[in-house]
């Protein structure tokens, strides 16, 4: 699947600003800050992508912005980033939308995926090295399911295939939820804990056999289509290998999606952990509720950018801490527009305060848990100060571009 065009990221050493340290991120599994990459020159990041039927709302944008910043911090540290993102271009929500509207599900997926690409490009998000649809990944998914079967970790329920969570000795170590909470969340988030014939209520679908009137693909598993969790497992293993640095997405993916994916990958490869860090974007709300299609309270990037500089949208998102749920308010755009105008004026000055201290503050803020509110405050202080350094405006503009993606 085609990604979107890349943007050039300044190399701050070329501006006399040296390089940063590998960033540390908040790991959901351990509750601690974890350094990314270690001594390796390569960083491997997998981020769960959209199901293309309601792209792209601000909750999506906040999530992909978080991982854009992680990539930028890794690049600033001299790392080579291998970033993979999927598109769940076959799943129940997409088919339900097609049924309601009468539109072909393939057409919906293609349209919404293109809209997502356009939004990501407008927001200056770094594109993935591999942008992979579930449909094109079916051969890899089938291989993983067959491997799980061979290891005794998969079984049939009627004509469908399920993953046995008891096959993974590490199941539960990503989210650390109780069994009761996992059952509740499974029922809320696409699982089927009450299905008869399952060995454990938490066992998850690997392969759904063909149903009348629904799309299916022929395979060694029989005609059917993949379950949700194994899709990402297979794509990550195919393009990044058995152990990655970061698994990421929205906080609603901690369970069941990331928990199940980690369990499947670990059983399939025999290696643990699947990811050294599990990083999550908190939920974004609007009108007092989490943004969701069912509630009808989505704020779409494409509609905002009809009348707003996309970088003002990006700057508005950067004003929020990714670890805590927050609510979008319509006046945030005007505040972000004013900040963007002040910053651009500051970068256009002939002289300004020296930039090295502010760049160091930026690196500390981003490098220690992706603290974007502190990063923005550091730039605000520099913009509001006076100085006589002729190199500083260009240096700080380069740093803000490289680390925050704002120009």
N, C-alpha and C positions, 0 to 999 in steps of 0.2 A: 504494500500500500504506500502511496506517495505521501511524503511528509510536507512541511511548508518551508519556504525559503529561510536560510540561515541569516543571522545578523552578525556583523563583525564585532568582536569583543576586544577592546583595547588591551594591549599588553602593558601593564603599568610600569614594568622595568624600563620600557622605552621612554618613559616620562621621568625617569630618575626616582621612581617610587618603590623600587625593589619588588619583592614578591611577598605574598602572605603565607600564613601557616595553613595546613589542612584544617578545614572547618570541623567543629564539633556540633553534633546535632542531638536533639532530645530523642532518646530511644524509648519507645513505648514498652518494649519487653522488659527492660531493666529499670526504667524510670530514671536513668542517668544520662549525662552527656557522653557521647561516644565520638571519638575522632574518626574521620572518614579516610580510608585509603592506607593509613599507616605508612610503611616504607615503600609500598608499591607505587609505581608511576601511573597505574591505571585505577580508575574508580568505576564501579559497575552499579548502575542505578536502574531499577525497574519501577515505573509508576503506572498504576492502573488507570486506564483511559475511560472515555465516555461510552455509554450506551447511546447511540446516535438517534435520539428521538426528541430531545429537548435542549440541544446545545445552543449557545454556551451561556449558562447563567453565572452570576457572580460567585457562587459557591465553587463551580468548576474553575473559574479564573483564579480564585484565591489558591486553590490546590496546586494548579500548574505553575503559578507564580512562585510558590514556596520551593518547588523543585528546580525551577529556573535559577533561583538565588543560590541554591546548593551547588548547582553546576558552575555558576559564575565564581563562587568561592573556591571550588576545586581548581578551576582554570587559573585563578589568581595564585594558587599555590603551586602551579606548574604541573598539575596532574592532567592526564589524558582521560576524558570522560566518555564512557560508553553508556549511553542513555537509551532505554527502550520503553516504549509506551504502546499499549494495545488499544484496539477499538472493538468493543463487544458488538459486532455488527450482525449477530444473530442471538436473540434472547427473547424471553416472554414479553417484557415491556414493549419491545419493538413490534412484535407480532400483535400485541393488544392494540397498539396505536394504529397499525395498519387496518385491523378489523373495525375499529371505530370510525376511521376516516374513509375507508374504502380505497386508500392508496396502496400501491404495491410496497411491500416492506423493503425491498431492495432500493427503490427510489427514495424512500424516506431516509434510509441509512446513508445513501450517497449524498443526498442534499444536506443532511445535518452534519455529516463528516466534513464536507466542504466548508460549511459555515464555521465549524470549529477551526479548521485550518486558517480561514480568513481572520477569525478573531485572534488566534494565537499569533499570527504574523503581525497584526495591527498592534498587539500589546508587546511586541518585541520579545516573545518567549523563544528561547533557544530550542530548535527542533530536535526530536529524537534521532538517534543514529538509525534506529529501526522503528518504524511505525507500522504495526502489524494488526491486521484484522483477524478476528476469530475464524472466519470462514477460510481464509488462506492458510491458517495454522492447523486446520483439521488433521492433516497427516501427522504432525508433531503431537497433537493431542491424543490421537489414536495410539501412537507409540508409547506415550506415558501410561495410558490406561492399560495397555497390554503388559507393560512392565509391572504395574501394580497388581495385575491379575497373577502374573508369574510369581510374585512375592507373597501371594496369599492375602493381599490387602484390599482386594476388590471382590464383589460378589453380586449375584443377580437378584433382583426383586422383580418378579414377573419377567418382562423382557428388557428391563432397564439395568444399568450397572451402577453400583454404589461403592464408595470408598469407606472402608472400615476405620474409624478414628482410633480404635484401640490398637491398630497396627503401628501407630506412632507413639513411642514412649515420651515424646516431647509435646504431645498435643495439650494445648492449654497454656503453653509457656510464652505465647505472644501477648495475649490479652489478660491472662490471669483471672478470668471470670469463673464464677461458680458454675457447676453443672446446671443448676436451675436457671441461672441468668443466660447461659448459652442456649438452652432450649427456648427460652422466651425470645431472645434475639434472632435465633434461627427462624422461628415462625414469623417474625416481623420483617425479616430481610431476605425473603426468597427461599427459605428452606422448607422442609416438609417433615418436621419431627414426629407427626402423628401418622405417617404412612405405615400401613400394615406391611409386615414382612421384613422390615429393617431390623438389623441386629441391635442397633443402638439408635435412639431418637436423633442423635447428632450426625449420624452417617450422612454423607452428602453425595449428590448425584454426580456421576462421572460421564454417563452417556445415556441420553434419552432415546429410546427406540422410536422409529418413525410413527407419527400419528396422522390419521387422515386429515387432509387439508393443510398440513403444516410442512414446511421445508425439511428435507432430510438429505443426507449424503451417504452413499454406499461406502462401506469400509470393512476391514477385517472384524469389526465389532458388530456388523450388521448395519442395516440402514438406520440412520438416526442423526442426532446432532449433539454437540458437547454440552456438558454442564458448565456452569459459570466459573467455579474456582479453578478447575483443571485447565481452563483456557489460559489463564495467566501463568500457572505453573509451567505449562509446556512452552509457552513463548519465552519466559525468562530462562528456562533451562537451555532452550535451543540457541538463544542469542547471547547469553551472559555466563552460562555455566552453572555448576552445582552450588556454588557459594557466591553471593553477591554482597555488595557493600550496603546498599540501601534498598528497602522495599517501601514504597510510599503510596499515599492516597489520602482520601478524606477519613476523618476519625470514625465514620460509620462503617468503614471497611475493616477495622480491627477484628471484629467478629461479625459474621463468620469468614469473610473472604480471605483475609491475610492469615488467620489461624489455620484454615483449611489448606490454603496454598502451601504454607510452610510444612504442614504435616505430610501432604502429598509429595512434595519435593524431597523431603528428608527420607521418606520410605523408598522413593524411587531411586535415589542416589546413594543412600546410606551415609549421608553427611549432614552434620548439624553444627552450627545453625545454618539455615538457608540464607538468612540475611544477618549481617553484623549489626544493623540498625533498622528498626521499623519506625518510620517518621510519618506523622499524621497532621493534616490540616483540620483545625476545629470547624464546627459547623457555622455557616453564615445564615442569619435569619433576616426576615423582613415582615413588617406588620405583626410582630410578636410571635412568629413561628419560624421554624427552620424552613429555608427555601425548598420547595418541592412542587412537582407538577400536580400532585394530588391536592395540594392546598391552593394551587393557583396563585402563588405569591412569588413567582420567579421574576428576577430582574435580569434581562438579557444584555450581554455585552454588545451584540450587534445593534440593538436599538439605542443604547447609550451613545455608541460612537457615531451615530448618524449626526449628532449635534455637538459632540464633545471630543476633544483631542484624546485619542486612546491612551496617551501617556498620563493624562490626568486621571483616567480610570485606574491605571496601574499604580499611580501615586496614592490614590485613595485606598486601594487595597493594602499597600505597604504600611499604611498608618496603623494597622491592626496586628496584634500579636497572634501568631498562628496557633498557639497552644490553647487559646481560650475562645469559646463560642462568642460570637458578636453579632450585632444586628446592623444591617445597612439602613442608613437614613438618606433621604434624597438630597439633603443639603451638603453631603460629603463631597459631591462633585464640585460645587462652587468653592469649597475650602481647598480642595486639591488643585483646582485651576489657579487659584491665587498663589498657592505655594509653588506650582510649576512656573508661573510667571516670574516670581521672585528669584527662583533658582536660575532660570535662564538669564535674567538680567545680571545676576551675580557672576555667572560664567562669562558674560560678555564684557565685564569691566576690563579696563587697561591694567589695573593693579588691584591687589586684594591681600588679605592676610596669608602668610605662608600656609601651604597646603599639607605638609607632612603630618602635622599633629592631627588634623581632621581626617586624613586618610587612615592613620593609625586607629582613630576612634571608630571609623567605619569598619575596618577589618576586625576589630575586637567585637563590635556589635553583631556583625554577620557571622563571624567565626565562632561565636559562643552561643549557639542555640538559635541562630537566625533571628536576632532581636531587631526587627525592622523599625519599630518606633524609636529606639535609641539611635539607630543609624540616621533616620530622618532628622532627629533633633540635632545631631552633630552637624549636619549640613546646614540646617537653619541657623545655628550659631555662627558658622563661618559666613554665610550670606549676610547676616546682620552686622558683621564687624567690618572695620576699615583696616587697610594695610597697604604696603607699598611694594609688594612682591609681584613683579611683572609675569613670572612664570606660573604663579598660583592659580589663576583662573583656568588656564588650559589643563593644569595638573588635576585640579579637583573635578573639572568637567569629565576628564578621562576616567577618574576613579568612580564617579557617580554612574557613568555609563557602564563601566566594567562590572561593578559590584551590585548596582541597583537596576541597571537597564534603563535609566532615564537620561534623555539627551535634550 
